[in-house]
Amino acid sequence: MCGIVGYIGKREAIPIVIKGLKRLEYRGYDSAGLAVLKNDKLKLVKCKGKVSDLESKLTNGNGALNQVTLGIGHTRWATHGVPNDINAHPHASNSGKLVIIHNGIIENYASIKEALISRGFSFKSDTDTEVLVNLIEDIQNAEEASLEKATRLALNQVIGAYAIAIFSKDNPNQIVIAKKGSPLVIGIGDDEFFLASDATPFLEYTKKAVYLEDNEMAVINRGEEIKVRSIKSNKPINPYIQQLKMDIESIEKGGYDHFMLKEIYEQPRSIRDSLRGRLLADKGLIRMGGVFEYREKFLNADRIIIVGCGTSWHAGLVAEYIFEELARVPVEVEYASEFRYRNPVITEKDVIIAISQSGETADTLAAIKLAKEKGATIFGICNVVGSSIARETHAGAYTHAGPEIGVASTKAFTAQVAVLSLIALKIAYEKGVIKQSYFYQLLTELDNIPAKIEKMLESDAQTRFISELFKDAHNFLYLGRGYNFPVALEGALKLKEISYIHAEGYPAAEMKHGPIALIDENMPVVVIAPKRGQYEKVVSNIQEVKARNGRVIAIVSHGDKEISAMADHVIEIEDTLEVFSPLLTTIPLQLLSYHIAVMRGCNVDQPRNLAKSVTVE
């Protein structure tokens, strides 16, 4: 959940490290730090707070750190130890020779720490990472081992997840890195190397990258080719160098006040990109290589199990309705964090669809590995090329949403729903369970969704107006039925994440089974009520809310009269088939959360206590 950056080459290291940390700050922003070698002396600067605080500390009173060509940096989401200057990374060993940055958790750190203390080591921080760097030093001293060997031996003793980078002040020309369970990528330039949690810190310098696999380590020596080896066996591994397709513009704000707002407005394009080359509406075709390759598995599956966390879980809930209605196959949607621990019944006739924006979600990865061991077919849906989930699954589909920097997921959700819709339509057609005319109608309507979102985004004045009225509310209730029940959950999650207002999503019919007790004149109730679907039932639910003086904000189809007459406020959406309504109804809820958060003075892109990519359990 932290971000790590490193550089070794011929450029000034500190500007590269600082810029890289800013791009990775979505992964954690409790504290930040960097370590460099200056005239063979280790310089360590770190502090509680954001990367901008680190930058200020570098500017004020830390001396000139120019002409430095090796450096590592870290932006933290706290796991072990509260956010403060001492617990911030990097961490140095007792001798001050070694320095390390780490993303992950060392689960058996306590027993290792106890053993190290008995051998005379002392510790300044509460972190598991300081234990690891001293374990490496202990092995290096005991066995007179190289840094590479000592790191490998240490990693074979630890239990947990890690992406690490370590160097010694005795060698200004080498960085040792390793990966298990947390992402790590190497950028290869001209006589220079970059390392990071993802590729965004080095996009303007090189597009050549090597993604380390689990249980791999690499030695990066200045002016030499990288050397990759197995952590367990020490056998050399030939690294696969791939060409990145991202561009620098995709990770900049592009004139928007926040990344979240930019990503909301990018949804017409991100959905088009997710459908491009796959949905051929004019030819009545869907082409998806991963689905085609495992066609028989999908067609003969006893059930489909969808696993995900957070927003990805909500996308899976939408997919449950779509798959069961169109493809007529039983679907179960599971929290990955619960699925892996309850000893689920899985057979080789099951298909597991794993959803993750980052492709690195720890619980989802663990669920995949569990299902794989039991013989199930694993299909991944993620947004990051070369990510762990993309490599771990049998087949899959990238969402092509482009980098999503805002911590609160927006375009990833709609891209996931779009890709899941394609899969469901493909399976339904192959099984022959929907009429060809309806299939063509569905293809045409899905193809039209981006244009309908564009029209909805042309003006959000009504959403801004409503946000101003309700920005000081303490609680919100979100209600939806059928396909739009998961949208109610997602809308409530967005409001909680970025505005810190308590919000809950419910199936509208469940309101009478408890939540109705909360409704009074101070309770805003957001009701998702498009014309197609269980419209009359939703009308009744709104009347029940109004009878208790609740204040209703309704998401309605363009031109709606009945609900508009009884709701306090309405936001209109374009009309579409019920099966695709979540792609439209979620848009005003994203904007509502965004505007309320901005009006409350919240940090929209970096909400407190959250990180974008959850790579620890």
C-alpha positions as CSV (number, residue, x, y, z in Angstrom):
1,M,0.0,0.0,0.0
2,C,3.1,2.2,0.0
3,G,4.9,3.7,-3.0
4,I,8.6,3.1,-3.6
5,V,10.9,4.8,-6.2
6,G,14.5,4.4,-7.0
7,Y,17.1,5.7,-9.5
8,I,20.6,4.9,-10.5
9,G,22.3,6.4,-13.5
10,K,23.7,9.7,-14.8
11,R,21.0,12.2,-13.9
12,E,20.3,14.1,-10.7
13,A,18.5,11.5,-8.6
14,I,16.5,13.6,-6.1
15,P,14.2,15.4,-8.7
16,I,13.4,12.0,-10.2
17,V,12.7,10.5,-6.8
18,I,10.5,13.4,-5.6
19,K,8.5,13.5,-8.9
20,G,8.1,9.8,-8.7
21,L,6.8,9.9,-5.2
22,K,4.3,12.5,-6.1
23,R,2.9,10.2,-8.8
24,L,2.8,7.3,-6.4
25,E,1.2,9.3,-3.5
26,Y,-2.2,7.7,-4.3
27,R,-0.6,4.6,-2.7
28,G,-0.1,6.2,0.7
29,Y,0.5,9.6,2.1
30,D,1.1,9.3,5.9
31,S,4.8,10.0,5.6
32,A,7.6,10.2,3.1
33,G,11.4,10.0,2.8
34,L,14.4,9.4,0.7
35,A,18.0,8.2,1.0
36,V,20.9,9.2,-1.3
37,L,24.6,8.7,-1.4
38,K,26.6,12.0,-1.4
39,N,30.4,11.6,-1.5
40,D,30.1,8.1,-0.2
41,K,28.1,9.3,2.8
42,L,24.5,8.3,3.4
43,K,22.0,11.1,3.5
44,L,18.6,10.2,4.9
45,V,15.7,12.7,5.0
46,K,12.2,11.8,6.0
47,C,9.1,13.2,7.8
48,K,5.5,12.7,8.7
49,G,3.1,14.1,6.1
50,K,3.0,14.3,2.3
51,V,5.7,14.4,-0.3
52,S,5.3,18.2,-0.4
53,D,6.4,18.2,3.3
54,L,9.4,16.1,2.4
55,E,10.2,18.5,-0.4
56,S,10.0,21.5,2.0
57,K,12.3,19.7,4.5
58,L,14.8,19.1,1.7
59,T,14.7,22.8,0.8
60,N,15.1,24.0,4.4
61,G,18.3,23.1,6.2
62,N,19.4,19.8,4.6
63,G,22.3,21.2,2.6
64,A,23.0,20.9,-1.1
65,L,22.2,17.4,-2.4
66,N,23.0,18.0,-6.0
67,Q,25.3,15.8,-8.1
68,V,23.6,12.7,-6.5
69,T,23.0,9.9,-9.0
70,L,21.7,7.1,-6.7
71,G,18.6,7.5,-4.6
72,I,15.6,5.7,-3.2
73,G,12.3,7.2,-1.9
74,H,9.1,6.1,-0.2
75,T,5.6,7.4,0.5
76,R,3.9,5.5,3.2
77,W,0.5,4.1,4.2
78,A,1.1,3.0,7.8
79,T,0.8,-0.6,8.8
80,H,3.3,-1.1,11.6
81,G,3.8,2.0,13.7
82,V,1.9,5.3,13.7
83,P,2.7,7.9,11.0
84,N,5.7,9.9,12.3
85,D,9.2,11.0,11.4
86,I,10.8,7.9,13.0
87,N,8.5,5.3,11.4
88,A,8.8,6.9,8.0
89,H,10.9,5.1,5.4
90,P,13.7,4.6,4.4
91,H,15.2,2.8,7.4
92,A,18.9,2.3,8.0
93,S,20.6,-0.6,9.7
94,N,22.3,-0.3,13.1
95,S,25.7,0.3,11.5
96,G,24.3,3.0,9.2
97,K,25.7,1.1,6.2
98,L,22.5,-0.3,4.7
99,V,19.3,1.6,3.9
100,I,16.0,0.1,2.7
101,I,12.5,1.0,1.5
102,H,9.7,-1.5,1.7
103,N,6.0,-1.9,0.6
104,G,4.3,-4.8,2.3
105,I,4.2,-6.6,5.7
106,I,6.7,-8.9,7.3
107,E,4.4,-11.1,9.4
108,N,7.1,-12.8,11.5
109,Y,9.0,-9.6,12.3
110,A,8.4,-9.8,16.1
111,S,10.2,-13.1,16.5
112,I,13.0,-11.9,14.2
113,K,13.3,-8.7,16.2
114,E,13.5,-10.5,19.5
115,A,16.4,-12.7,18.1
116,L,18.2,-9.6,16.8
117,I,17.8,-7.8,20.1
118,S,19.4,-10.8,21.8
119,R,22.4,-10.4,19.5
120,G,22.8,-6.8,20.4
121,F,20.7,-4.9,17.8
122,S,18.6,-2.0,18.8
123,F,15.6,-0.4,17.1
124,K,14.5,3.2,16.7
125,S,11.1,2.6,15.0
126,D,8.1,0.4,15.5
127,T,8.2,-0.9,11.9
128,D,8.7,-4.4,10.5
129,T,10.9,-2.8,7.8
130,E,13.7,-1.8,10.3
131,V,13.7,-5.4,11.5
132,L,14.3,-6.6,7.9
133,V,17.2,-4.3,7.1
134,N,18.9,-5.3,10.4
135,L,18.3,-9.0,9.6
136,I,20.1,-8.5,6.3
137,E,23.0,-6.7,8.0
138,D,23.2,-9.5,10.6
139,I,23.5,-12.1,7.9
140,Q,26.0,-10.1,6.0
141,N,28.2,-9.8,9.0
142,A,27.9,-13.4,10.1
143,E,28.6,-14.9,6.7
144,E,30.8,-12.2,5.2
145,A,28.2,-12.2,2.4
146,S,27.6,-9.8,-0.4
147,L,24.5,-7.6,-0.1
148,E,22.8,-9.6,-2.8
149,K,23.4,-12.9,-1.0
150,A,22.5,-11.5,2.5
151,T,19.3,-10.1,1.1
152,R,18.3,-13.4,-0.5
153,L,19.1,-15.4,2.6
154,A,17.1,-13.0,4.7
155,L,14.1,-13.1,2.4
156,N,14.0,-16.8,2.7
157,Q,13.5,-16.4,6.5
158,V,10.7,-13.9,6.4
159,I,7.0,-14.5,6.0
160,G,4.8,-12.0,4.4
161,A,4.7,-9.6,1.4
162,Y,7.3,-7.2,0.2
163,A,8.7,-5.1,-2.6
164,I,12.0,-3.8,-1.4
165,A,15.0,-1.8,-2.5
166,I,18.2,-1.7,-0.6
167,F,21.7,-0.3,-1.0
168,S,24.9,0.0,0.9
169,K,26.9,3.1,1.4
170,D,30.0,1.0,0.7
171,N,28.8,0.5,-2.9
172,P,27.5,3.6,-4.7
173,N,26.9,1.7,-7.9
174,Q,24.4,-1.0,-6.8
175,I,20.8,-1.3,-5.7
176,V,19.3,-4.7,-4.8
177,I,15.5,-5.2,-5.2
178,A,13.1,-8.0,-4.6
179,K,9.4,-8.8,-4.8
180,K,6.8,-11.1,-3.3
181,G,3.1,-10.1,-3.2
182,S,3.7,-6.4,-3.8
183,P,4.3,-4.8,-7.2
184,L,7.7,-3.7,-8.4
185,V,8.8,-2.7,-11.9
186,I,12.2,-1.7,-13.4
187,G,12.5,1.0,-16.0
188,I,15.5,0.5,-18.4
189,G,17.0,3.6,-19.9
190,D,20.2,4.5,-21.6
191,D,22.9,3.6,-18.9
192,E,20.3,4.3,-16.2
193,F,17.7,2.4,-14.3
194,F,14.5,3.3,-12.5
195,L,12.5,1.3,-10.0
196,A,9.0,1.9,-8.8
197,S,5.7,0.4,-7.5
198,D,4.3,1.1,-11.0
199,A,5.6,2.6,-14.2
200,T,4.2,6.2,-13.8
201,P,7.4,7.6,-12.2
202,F,9.6,7.0,-15.2
203,L,7.2,7.3,-18.2
204,E,8.9,10.4,-19.6
205,Y,12.4,8.8,-19.4
206,T,11.8,5.3,-20.8
207,K,9.0,3.0,-22.0
208,K,11.1,-0.2,-21.6
209,A,10.1,-2.1,-18.4
210,V,10.7,-5.3,-16.6
211,Y,8.0,-6.4,-14.1
212,L,9.4,-8.7,-11.4
213,E,7.5,-11.8,-10.6
214,D,6.8,-13.1,-7.1
215,N,9.9,-14.6,-5.4
216,E,12.3,-12.8,-7.8
217,M,15.1,-10.4,-7.0
218,A,17.3,-8.2,-9.2
219,V,20.7,-6.7,-8.8
220,I,21.0,-3.3,-10.6
221,N,24.6,-2.3,-11.1
222,R,25.5,1.0,-12.7
223,G,26.4,0.6,-16.4
224,E,25.5,-3.1,-16.5
225,E,22.5,-5.2,-17.5
226,I,20.1,-6.1,-14.7
227,K,20.5,-9.6,-13.3
228,V,17.4,-11.4,-12.1
229,R,17.5,-14.4,-9.9
230,S,15.1,-16.7,-8.0
231,I,14.9,-15.8,-4.3
232,K,14.3,-19.5,-3.3
233,S,16.8,-21.3,-5.6
234,N,19.2,-18.5,-6.6
235,K,18.8,-19.7,-10.3
236,P,19.3,-16.9,-12.9
237,I,16.1,-15.8,-14.7
238,N,16.0,-14.2,-18.1
239,P,14.0,-10.9,-17.7
240,Y,11.3,-10.1,-20.1
241,I,11.5,-6.5,-21.3
242,Q,8.2,-5.0,-22.5
243,Q,7.3,-1.8,-24.2
244,L,4.9,0.4,-22.2
245,K,1.9,1.9,-24.0
246,M,1.0,4.6,-21.5
247,D,1.8,8.3,-22.2
248,I,2.7,11.0,-19.8
249,E,-0.5,13.0,-20.5
250,S,-2.6,10.2,-19.0
251,I,-1.2,10.7,-15.6
252,E,-1.5,14.5,-15.4
253,K,-4.6,16.5,-14.4
254,G,-5.0,18.1,-17.8
255,G,-6.6,21.3,-16.5
256,Y,-9.0,19.7,-14.0
257,D,-8.9,20.7,-10.3
258,H,-8.6,17.1,-9.2
259,F,-7.7,13.7,-10.7
260,M,-11.1,12.4,-9.6
261,L,-13.0,15.0,-11.6
262,K,-10.8,14.4,-14.6
263,E,-11.5,10.6,-14.3
264,I,-15.2,11.1,-14.0
265,Y,-15.2,13.1,-17.3
266,E,-12.9,10.5,-18.9
267,Q,-15.6,7.8,-18.6
268,P,-17.0,8.2,-22.2
269,R,-13.5,7.6,-23.5
270,S,-12.5,4.9,-21.0
271,I,-15.7,2.9,-21.8
272,R,-15.1,3.3,-25.6
273,D,-11.5,2.1,-25.1
274,S,-12.7,-0.9,-23.1
275,L,-15.2,-1.8,-25.9
276,R,-12.9,-0.9,-28.9
277,G,-12.0,-3.9,-31.0
278,R,-14.2,-6.1,-28.9
279,L,-17.7,-4.8,-29.6
280,L,-18.5,-4.7,-33.3
281,A,-22.1,-3.6,-33.2
282,D,-22.4,-3.0,-36.9
283,K,-21.4,-6.6,-37.5
284,G,-23.3,-8.1,-34.6
285,L,-20.0,-9.5,-33.1
286,I,-18.1,-9.6,-29.8
287,R,-14.5,-10.6,-30.1
288,M,-12.7,-11.4,-26.8
289,G,-9.6,-13.6,-27.1
290,G,-9.6,-14.7,-23.5
291,V,-13.3,-15.7,-23.5
292,F,-12.8,-17.5,-26.8
293,E,-9.8,-19.4,-25.6
294,Y,-11.8,-20.7,-22.6
295,R,-15.1,-20.8,-24.4
296,E,-16.0,-24.4,-23.3
297,K,-15.2,-23.6,-19.7
298,F,-17.6,-20.7,-19.7
299,L,-20.3,-22.5,-21.6
300,N,-20.1,-25.6,-19.3
301,A,-19.5,-23.9,-16.0
302,D,-21.7,-25.0,-13.1
303,R,-21.4,-21.5,-11.8
304,I,-19.4,-18.3,-12.0
305,I,-17.8,-17.0,-8.8
306,I,-16.9,-13.3,-8.9
307,V,-14.3,-12.1,-6.4
308,G,-13.3,-8.5,-5.7
309,C,-12.9,-5.8,-3.0
310,G,-14.6,-2.4,-2.6
311,T,-15.7,-0.9,-5.9
312,S,-14.6,-4.0,-7.8
313,W,-17.0,-6.0,-5.6
314,H,-19.8,-3.6,-6.5
315,A,-19.0,-4.1,-10.2
316,G,-19.2,-7.8,-9.6
317,L,-22.7,-7.4,-8.0
318,V,-23.9,-5.6,-11.1
319,A,-22.4,-8.4,-13.2
320,E,-24.3,-11.0,-11.2
321,Y,-27.6,-9.5,-12.4
322,I,-26.3,-9.3,-16.0
323,F,-24.9,-12.8,-16.2
324,E,-27.9,-14.5,-14.6
325,E,-30.5,-12.6,-16.7
326,L,-28.7,-12.8,-20.1
327,A,-26.5,-15.9,-19.9
328,R,-28.6,-17.9,-17.5
329,V,-25.7,-19.2,-15.4
330,P,-25.6,-19.2,-11.6
331,V,-23.3,-16.4,-10.2
332,E,-22.0,-15.9,-6.7
333,V,-20.2,-12.6,-5.8
334,E,-17.7,-12.8,-2.9
335,Y,-15.6,-10.4,-1.0
336,A,-12.1,-11.7,-1.8
337,S,-11.0,-11.2,1.9
338,E,-13.8,-13.5,3.1
339,F,-13.7,-16.0,0.3
340,R,-10.2,-17.1,0.9
341,Y,-10.7,-17.8,4.6
342,R,-13.9,-19.8,4.7
343,N,-12.7,-22.9,2.9
344,P,-15.1,-22.5,0.0
345,V,-16.4,-25.4,-2.1
346,I,-14.7,-25.0,-5.5
347,T,-14.5,-27.5,-8.3
348,E,-12.9,-27.6,-11.8
349,K,-16.3,-26.8,-13.3
350,D,-16.3,-23.4,-11.7
351,V,-15.1,-20.2,-13.4
352,I,-13.7,-17.6,-11.1
353,I,-13.7,-14.0,-12.4
354,A,-11.3,-11.8,-10.3
355,I,-11.8,-8.0,-10.6
356,S,-9.2,-5.5,-9.5
357,Q,-8.3,-2.0,-10.8
358,S,-4.7,-2.3,-9.9
359,G,-4.3,-6.0,-10.5
360,E,-2.3,-6.1,-7.2
361,T,-5.1,-6.4,-4.5
362,A,-3.6,-8.8,-2.0
363,D,-6.9,-10.5,-0.9
364,T,-8.0,-11.0,-4.5
365,L,-4.6,-12.5,-5.4
366,A,-4.8,-14.9,-2.5
367,A,-8.4,-15.9,-3.6
368,I,-7.1,-16.6,-7.1
369,K,-4.3,-18.8,-5.8
370,L,-6.8,-20.7,-3.6
371,A,-9.2,-21.3,-6.4
372,K,-6.4,-22.3,-8.8
373,E,-5.2,-25.0,-6.4
374,K,-8.7,-26.5,-6.5
375,G,-8.7,-26.7,-10.3
376,A,-11.0,-23.8,-11.2
377,T,-10.5,-21.7,-14.3
378,I,-9.4,-18.1,-13.4
379,F,-10.4,-15.1,-15.5
380,G,-9.0,-11.7,-14.5
381,I,-10.3,-8.3,-15.2
382,C,-7.9,-5.5,-14.3
383,N,-6.6,-2.2,-15.6
384,V,-2.8,-2.5,-15.3
385,V,-0.8,-4.3,-17.9
386,G,1.7,-6.7,-16.4
387,S,0.1,-6.6,-12.9
388,S,0.2,-9.6,-10.7
389,I,-3.4,-10.6,-11.3
390,A,-2.9,-10.4,-15.0
391,R,0.0,-12.8,-14.7
392,E,-1.6,-15.2,-12.2
393,T,-4.9,-15.9,-14.1
394,H,-5.5,-18.4,-16.9
395,A,-6.9,-15.6,-19.2
396,G,-8.5,-12.2,-18.8
397,A,-9.4,-8.9,-20.2
398,Y,-7.8,-5.5,-19.6
399,T,-10.3,-2.7,-19.0
400,H,-8.2,-0.1,-20.9
401,A,-9.5,2.7,-18.7
402,G,-6.0,4.3,-18.5
403,P,-4.3,5.2,-15.2
404,E,-6.7,6.0,-12.4
405,I,-4.9,8.3,-9.9
406,G,-7.7,9.4,-7.7
407,V,-8.1,7.1,-4.7
408,A,-11.9,6.9,-5.0
409,S,-12.5,4.7,-8.1
410,T,-14.7,6.1,-10.8
411,K,-13.8,5.2,-14.4
412,A,-12.5,1.9,-13.3
413,F,-16.0,0.9,-12.1
414,T,-17.8,1.8,-15.3
415,A,-15.0,0.2,-17.4
416,Q,-15.3,-3.0,-15.3
417,V,-19.1,-3.1,-15.8
418,A,-18.7,-2.5,-19.5
419,V,-16.2,-5.4,-19.9
420,L,-18.3,-7.7,-17.7
421,S,-21.4,-6.9,-19.9
422,L,-19.4,-7.9,-23.0
423,I,-18.5,-11.2,-21.4
424,A,-22.1,-11.9,-20.3
425,L,-23.4,-11.0,-23.8
426,K,-20.8,-13.3,-25.5
427,I,-21.6,-16.2,-23.3
428,A,-25.4,-15.7,-23.7
429,Y,-25.1,-15.6,-27.5
430,E,-22.8,-18.7,-27.6
431,K,-25.2,-20.6,-25.4
432,G,-28.2,-19.6,-27.5
433,V,-30.2,-18.4,-24.6
434,I,-31.1,-14.9,-26.0
435,K,-32.8,-14.1,-29.3
436,Q,-30.6,-12.8,-32.0
437,S,-32.7,-9.7,-32.4
438,Y,-32.3,-8.9,-28.7
439,F,-28.6,-9.6,-28.8
440,Y,-28.2,-7.0,-31.6
441,Q,-30.3,-4.5,-29.7
442,L,-28.1,-5.0,-26.6
443,L,-24.9,-4.6,-28.7
444,T,-26.2,-1.3,-30.3
445,E,-27.3,0.1,-26.9
446,L,-24.0,-0.7,-25.2
447,D,-22.2,0.9,-28.1
448,N,-24.3,4.1,-27.5
449,I,-23.5,4.3,-23.8
450,P,-20.4,6.5,-24.1
451,A,-22.3,9.1,-26.1
452,K,-25.1,9.2,-23.5
453,I,-22.6,9.7,-20.7
454,E,-21.0,12.6,-22.7
455,K,-24.5,14.2,-22.9
456,M,-25.0,13.8,-19.2
457,L,-21.6,15.4,-18.4
458,E,-22.3,18.5,-20.4
459,S,-23.9,20.1,-17.4
460,D,-23.8,19.1,-13.8
461,A,-25.2,22.4,-12.4
462,Q,-28.1,20.6,-10.8
463,T,-25.7,18.3,-9.0
464,R,-23.7,21.2,-7.7
465,F,-26.9,22.9,-6.5
466,I,-28.0,19.8,-4.6
467,S,-24.5,19.3,-3.2
468,E,-24.5,22.8,-1.7
469,L,-27.8,22.1,0.0
470,F,-26.7,18.8,1.6
471,K,-23.0,19.2,2.2
472,D,-23.5,19.6,6.0
473,A,-25.6,16.5,6.4
474,H,-24.3,13.9,8.8
475,N,-25.9,10.8,7.2
476,F,-27.1,9.8,3.8
477,L,-29.2,6.8,2.7
478,Y,-28.9,5.4,-0.8
479,L,-31.7,3.1,-2.2
480,G,-31.9,1.1,-5.4
481,R,-33.6,-2.0,-6.8
482,G,-32.4,-4.7,-9.1
483,Y,-29.5,-3.6,-11.2
484,N,-29.3,-0.4,-9.3
485,F,-29.0,-1.8,-5.8
486,P,-25.2,-2.3,-6.3
487,V,-25.1,1.3,-7.6
488,A,-26.6,2.4,-4.3
489,L,-23.8,0.7,-2.5
490,E,-21.2,2.3,-4.8
491,G,-22.8,5.7,-4.4
492,A,-22.7,5.4,-0.6
493,L,-19.1,4.2,-0.7
494,K,-18.0,7.2,-2.8
495,L,-19.6,9.7,-0.3
496,K,-18.0,8.0,2.7
497,E,-14.6,7.7,1.1
498,I,-14.1,11.4,0.1
499,S,-16.4,13.5,2.1
500,Y,-16.3,11.5,5.4
501,I,-20.1,11.7,5.7
502,H,-21.7,8.5,7.0
503,A,-23.7,6.8,4.2
504,E,-25.3,3.4,3.7
505,G,-26.7,1.7,0.6
506,Y,-29.7,-0.6,0.7
507,P,-32.1,-2.5,-1.6
508,A,-35.0,-0.2,-1.6
509,A,-37.4,-2.9,-0.3
510,E,-35.2,-3.5,2.7
511,M,-35.7,0.0,3.9
512,K,-38.8,-1.1,5.8
513,H,-36.7,-3.8,7.6
514,G,-34.7,-1.3,9.7
515,P,-33.3,1.8,8.0
516,I,-36.7,3.5,7.9
517,A,-36.3,4.1,11.6
518,L,-33.5,6.6,10.8
519,I,-35.5,8.7,8.4
520,D,-36.6,12.2,9.5
521,E,-36.4,15.7,8.1
522,N,-32.6,15.7,8.4
523,M,-32.0,12.5,6.4
524,P,-31.2,12.9,2.7
525,V,-32.3,9.8,0.9
526,V,-30.9,9.2,-2.6
527,V,-33.2,7.0,-4.6
528,I,-32.0,5.5,-8.0
529,A,-35.2,5.4,-10.0
530,P,-34.8,5.1,-13.8
531,K,-38.0,4.5,-15.7
532,R,-37.0,1.0,-16.8
533,G,-37.0,-1.5,-14.0
534,Q,-39.1,-1.8,-10.9
535,Y,-40.3,1.7,-11.3
536,E,-43.7,1.4,-9.5
537,K,-42.1,-0.3,-6.5
538,V,-39.5,2.5,-6.2
539,V,-42.4,5.1,-6.4
540,S,-43.9,3.4,-3.4
541,N,-40.6,3.5,-1.5
542,I,-40.3,7.2,-2.2
543,Q,-43.8,7.8,-0.8
544,E,-42.8,5.9,2.4
545,V,-39.8,8.2,2.8
546,K,-41.8,11.3,2.2
547,A,-44.4,10.1,4.8
548,R,-41.6,10.3,7.4
549,N,-40.5,13.8,6.2
550,G,-37.3,12.4,4.5
551,R,-35.7,14.6,1.9
552,V,-35.5,12.7,-1.4
553,I,-32.9,13.2,-4.1
554,A,-34.0,11.0,-7.1
555,I,-32.0,9.9,-10.1
556,V,-34.6,9.7,-12.8
557,S,-34.9,9.1,-16.5
558,H,-35.0,12.2,-18.7
559,G,-38.6,13.6,-18.8
560,D,-39.8,11.7,-15.7
561,K,-43.0,13.3,-14.3
562,E,-44.3,11.1,-11.5
563,I,-41.2,11.0,-9.3
564,S,-40.2,14.5,-10.2
565,A,-43.5,15.6,-8.6
566,M,-42.9,14.0,-5.3
567,A,-39.1,14.2,-4.8
568,D,-37.4,17.2,-3.3
569,H,-34.7,17.2,-6.0
570,V,-34.1,15.2,-9.2
571,I,-31.1,14.6,-11.4
572,E,-32.0,13.4,-14.9
573,I,-30.1,10.7,-16.8
574,E,-30.4,9.5,-20.4
575,D,-32.7,6.6,-21.1
576,T,-31.2,3.1,-21.7
577,L,-32.0,-0.5,-21.3
578,E,-32.3,-1.7,-17.7
579,V,-29.3,-4.0,-18.0
580,F,-27.0,-1.1,-18.8
581,S,-28.6,1.5,-16.4
582,P,-25.8,1.2,-13.8
583,L,-23.4,2.7,-16.4
584,L,-25.5,5.9,-16.4
585,T,-27.0,6.0,-12.9
586,T,-23.5,5.9,-11.2
587,I,-22.4,9.1,-12.9
588,P,-24.5,11.7,-11.0
589,L,-23.6,9.8,-7.7
590,Q,-19.9,10.2,-8.5
591,L,-20.4,13.9,-9.1
592,L,-22.6,14.4,-6.0
593,S,-19.8,12.9,-3.8
594,Y,-17.1,14.9,-5.6
595,H,-18.9,18.3,-5.2
596,I,-19.9,17.7,-1.6
597,A,-16.3,16.7,-0.7
598,V,-14.9,19.8,-2.4
599,M,-17.4,22.0,-0.6
600,R,-16.4,20.5,2.7
601,G,-12.8,21.2,2.1
602,C,-11.8,17.5,1.9
603,N,-8.8,16.2,0.0
604,V,-10.6,14.6,-2.8
605,D,-7.8,12.7,-4.5
606,Q,-6.1,11.6,-1.3
607,P,-8.8,11.0,1.4
608,R,-7.6,10.3,4.9
609,N,-6.6,6.7,5.9
610,L,-7.1,5.3,2.4
611,A,-4.7,4.1,-0.3
612,K,-5.5,3.3,-3.9
613,S,-3.9,-0.1,-4.1
614,V,-4.4,-2.5,-1.2
615,T,-1.4,-4.7,-1.4
616,V,-1.5,-5.9,2.2
617,E,-4.1,-7.9,4.1
